[in-house]
Amino acid sequence: MPDDDGHPSPDEMSLLTVLNALSDPLRYAVVSELLREPAGTARTCASFNLPVSKSTTTHHFRILREAGLVRQVDRGNSRAATLRRTDLDLRFPGLLGLIDADR
């Protein structure tokens, strides 16, 4: 069962759900950008400058969070997202390497 903030544990992450989340080009771009950052880097959702409304940006980050791709934390009036590298590498070895190689 996901935690109170909607983050699934690694054993709850589904490959189908992760791939579905990555099937959207904007969400794929977010994960790709986070891969270029040093491990543990937290970025606000607005810092990605997605070409969509704020509510649509929120929707995209909810999909990423519920799939287990990112961990989000509240930062006052915004949320910051961090790529769940360790969890993803343990659950789906090689997935992040494939995304990183696709730049």
N, C-alpha and C positions, 0 to 999 in steps of 0.2 A: 504494500500500500504506500502511495506517495506520502512524503512528509507534509507538514502543515502548509508549506509554500508550494506544493505541487511537484516536487522533485522526486522522481522514482529512484529506488535503490538500484545499484547495478544489476542485481539479479532480476529485477522487474523490467529492465529495458528490453524492448522487443526490436529485433532487427527490422521487421516490417514497419514499425512505427518510426524508427530512426530513418529508414530509407524514404518513407513517405514525407517526413519533415524536410529531408534534404532534396526532395524532388522539386521544390519551389526554388527558382533561381535566386530570389532575394535571401532566403534562409541559407541556401548553399553559400552565397557570398559572405554572409555574416560568419559562418563557421570557418570559411577560408581565411577571412581577415583575422579572426581570433587565432588561427593557427600560425599566422605570421608574427603574432605578438609573443613576448616572453611568457613562459608558463606562469599561470596565476594572475595574469593581467586582467583587470576588471574594467570594462568599458560601459558607459551609459548607452542605452538604446539609441538616444538621439545622436550619439557620436558616429553612427554608421551612415547618417544622412541618406536613409532609404527614400526613394522617390514616391512615397505613399503618405497618406494621412497618419496622424499620431495614433488614431485608433487602430488602423491597419498594422502599424509598426508593433503596437501592443499585442495584437493578434499573432503576428509572426513570432514574437518572442515567447508567447505562451505556448505555441506549438513546439518550439525548440526546447523550452523548459520541460514540458510534459513528456517529450520524447527522451529526455535525459541528456541532451547535447550540451546544454548550458545550465549553470547554476546562477540564479538571480538573487540579489540582495537589495533591500530597500536602502536608499541613500537620500533621506529627506523626501523631496518631491520628485525623485526619479528612482530608477532601478538600474543597477549595474549587472552586467552579465560576464561570466567567466566560463571558458570552455572546460568541460569536465574531462580533460585529457586522460588522467589516470584511470578513471572509471571506464571510459570508452576503450582505452587500450586493453584493459583487462577483459572487458565483456566482448569486444569485437576487434581482436588483434588485426592490425593492418588497415583498418578503415580510415583512420586519420592520415596514414601514409599515402593512401590512394587519393584523398582529397588534396593533400599537400602537393603531390606530384602533378596534379591537374591544373596547376596555376598557369 
